[in-house]
Amino acid sequence: MATPRTVLTRVSFAAALLAGCASDTGIVRRGQTEAQLEDDRRQCLPFVQAHIETSPELAEAACLIARGYRAPLPLGQGPVEVGSLYATASRDATVMVGDFQGCRVEAFNTPMPENPDKKGSGIFTSFWEGLFPRGAFVKARTPDEWALQTFAACLTRRGYAVSDVTRAR
């Protein structure tokens, strides 16, 4: 049974899906016309609605990639967007949804490596860490950068060609 919030989310996504255009969404056509893209997005709507285990954006991307488009895979946690990337493969859309969702979970559950500049104790080290909290010699990654990198690495391990990894601003 769908909750009122789920129904509202699906309806608003469907409206956005049908109203959006390719240039706004980052979807790249590969020989398809604008009308064909709109028709394919309309045909993907039942697929998106059937896959409530993942975000509508990832489900739509899987459906469109299976139809021959190049679509961005957004990575976000709740309302906060971390970044996006493009992944291509010749697979069934349902398999891709599982892969995308599995890699999304892995990206947010993989612990960040420890910054080697932060190891140490003593007065000087404490003073140094106060001046350079993220490290002075090694540029420490932010949690968002780490999650996006882990997402891309997971998809690469699963056989996807990953490109255009872009951090959200």
Contacts in CASP RR format, 6 or more apart in sequence:
PFRMAT RR
TARGET T0000
AUTHOR 0000-0000-0000
METHOD contacts of the structure
MODEL  1
MATPRTVLTRVSFAAALLAGCASDTGIVRRGQTEAQLEDDRRQCLPFVQA
HIETSPELAEAACLIARGYRAPLPLGQGPVEVGSLYATASRDATVMVGDF
QGCRVEAFNTPMPENPDKKGSGIFTSFWEGLFPRGAFVKARTPDEWALQT
FAACLTRRGYAVSDVTRAR
2 10 0 8 1.000
6 52 0 8 1.000
9 56 0 8 1.000
10 49 0 8 1.000
10 56 0 8 1.000
13 48 0 8 1.000
13 56 0 8 1.000
14 45 0 8 1.000
14 49 0 8 1.000
17 41 0 8 1.000
17 42 0 8 1.000
17 44 0 8 1.000
17 45 0 8 1.000
17 48 0 8 1.000
17 56 0 8 1.000
17 60 0 8 1.000
18 38 0 8 1.000
18 41 0 8 1.000
18 42 0 8 1.000
18 45 0 8 1.000
21 34 0 8 1.000
22 28 0 8 1.000
22 29 0 8 1.000
22 34 0 8 1.000
22 37 0 8 1.000
25 71 0 8 1.000
25 72 0 8 1.000
26 71 0 8 1.000
26 72 0 8 1.000
27 37 0 8 1.000
27 64 0 8 1.000
27 69 0 8 1.000
27 70 0 8 1.000
27 71 0 8 1.000
27 72 0 8 1.000
28 69 0 8 1.000
28 70 0 8 1.000
28 71 0 8 1.000
29 36 0 8 1.000
29 37 0 8 1.000
29 69 0 8 1.000
30 68 0 8 1.000
30 69 0 8 1.000
30 70 0 8 1.000
32 40 0 8 1.000
32 68 0 8 1.000
32 69 0 8 1.000
37 69 0 8 1.000
40 63 0 8 1.000
40 64 0 8 1.000
40 67 0 8 1.000
40 69 0 8 1.000
41 60 0 8 1.000
41 64 0 8 1.000
44 59 0 8 1.000
44 60 0 8 1.000
44 63 0 8 1.000
44 64 0 8 1.000
44 67 0 8 1.000
47 59 0 8 1.000
47 60 0 8 1.000
47 62 0 8 1.000
47 63 0 8 1.000
47 93 0 8 1.000
48 56 0 8 1.000
48 59 0 8 1.000
48 60 0 8 1.000
48 63 0 8 1.000
51 59 0 8 1.000
51 62 0 8 1.000
51 94 0 8 1.000
51 97 0 8 1.000
53 97 0 8 1.000
53 101 0 8 1.000
54 97 0 8 1.000
54 98 0 8 1.000
54 100 0 8 1.000
54 101 0 8 1.000
54 104 0 8 1.000
55 74 0 8 1.000
55 76 0 8 1.000
57 73 0 8 1.000
57 74 0 8 1.000
58 73 0 8 1.000
58 74 0 8 1.000
58 97 0 8 1.000
58 100 0 8 1.000
58 101 0 8 1.000
58 104 0 8 1.000
59 97 0 8 1.000
60 71 0 8 1.000
61 71 0 8 1.000
61 72 0 8 1.000
61 73 0 8 1.000
61 100 0 8 1.000
62 93 0 8 1.000
62 94 0 8 1.000
62 96 0 8 1.000
62 97 0 8 1.000
62 100 0 8 1.000
63 93 0 8 1.000
64 71 0 8 1.000
65 71 0 8 1.000
65 87 0 8 1.000
65 88 0 8 1.000
65 89 0 8 1.000
65 93 0 8 1.000
65 96 0 8 1.000
66 91 0 8 1.000
66 92 0 8 1.000
66 93 0 8 1.000
66 96 0 8 1.000
70 86 0 8 1.000
70 88 0 8 1.000
71 86 0 8 1.000
72 84 0 8 1.000
72 85 0 8 1.000
72 86 0 8 1.000
72 164 0 8 1.000
73 84 0 8 1.000
73 85 0 8 1.000
73 86 0 8 1.000
73 87 0 8 1.000
73 100 0 8 1.000
73 151 0 8 1.000
73 155 0 8 1.000
74 81 0 8 1.000
74 83 0 8 1.000
74 84 0 8 1.000
75 81 0 8 1.000
75 82 0 8 1.000
75 83 0 8 1.000
75 84 0 8 1.000
75 85 0 8 1.000
75 104 0 8 1.000
75 107 0 8 1.000
75 147 0 8 1.000
75 148 0 8 1.000
75 151 0 8 1.000
76 82 0 8 1.000
76 83 0 8 1.000
76 104 0 8 1.000
77 108 0 8 1.000
77 147 0 8 1.000
81 168 0 8 1.000
82 144 0 8 1.000
82 147 0 8 1.000
82 148 0 8 1.000
82 167 0 8 1.000
82 168 0 8 1.000
83 144 0 8 1.000
83 148 0 8 1.000
83 166 0 8 1.000
83 167 0 8 1.000
83 168 0 8 1.000
84 164 0 8 1.000
84 165 0 8 1.000
84 166 0 8 1.000
84 168 0 8 1.000
85 148 0 8 1.000
85 151 0 8 1.000
85 152 0 8 1.000
85 155 0 8 1.000
85 162 0 8 1.000
85 163 0 8 1.000
85 164 0 8 1.000
85 165 0 8 1.000
85 166 0 8 1.000
86 162 0 8 1.000
86 163 0 8 1.000
86 164 0 8 1.000
87 100 0 8 1.000
87 155 0 8 1.000
87 160 0 8 1.000
87 161 0 8 1.000
87 162 0 8 1.000
87 163 0 8 1.000
88 160 0 8 1.000
88 161 0 8 1.000
88 163 0 8 1.000
89 96 0 8 1.000
89 159 0 8 1.000
89 160 0 8 1.000
89 161 0 8 1.000
91 99 0 8 1.000
99 155 0 8 1.000
99 158 0 8 1.000
99 160 0 8 1.000
100 155 0 8 1.000
102 154 0 8 1.000
103 151 0 8 1.000
103 154 0 8 1.000
103 155 0 8 1.000
103 158 0 8 1.000
104 151 0 8 1.000
106 150 0 8 1.000
106 151 0 8 1.000
106 154 0 8 1.000
107 147 0 8 1.000
107 148 0 8 1.000
107 150 0 8 1.000
107 151 0 8 1.000
107 154 0 8 1.000
108 147 0 8 1.000
110 146 0 8 1.000
110 147 0 8 1.000
110 150 0 8 1.000
112 141 0 8 1.000
112 143 0 8 1.000
112 146 0 8 1.000
115 134 0 8 1.000
115 135 0 8 1.000
115 138 0 8 1.000
115 140 0 8 1.000
116 138 0 8 1.000
117 132 0 8 1.000
117 135 0 8 1.000
117 136 0 8 1.000
117 137 0 8 1.000
117 138 0 8 1.000
117 140 0 8 1.000
118 129 0 8 1.000
118 135 0 8 1.000
128 136 0 8 1.000
129 135 0 8 1.000
134 140 0 8 1.000
141 149 0 8 1.000
144 167 0 8 1.000
144 168 0 8 1.000
145 167 0 8 1.000
148 165 0 8 1.000
148 167 0 8 1.000
149 165 0 8 1.000
152 162 0 8 1.000
152 165 0 8 1.000
155 162 0 8 1.000
156 162 0 8 1.000
END
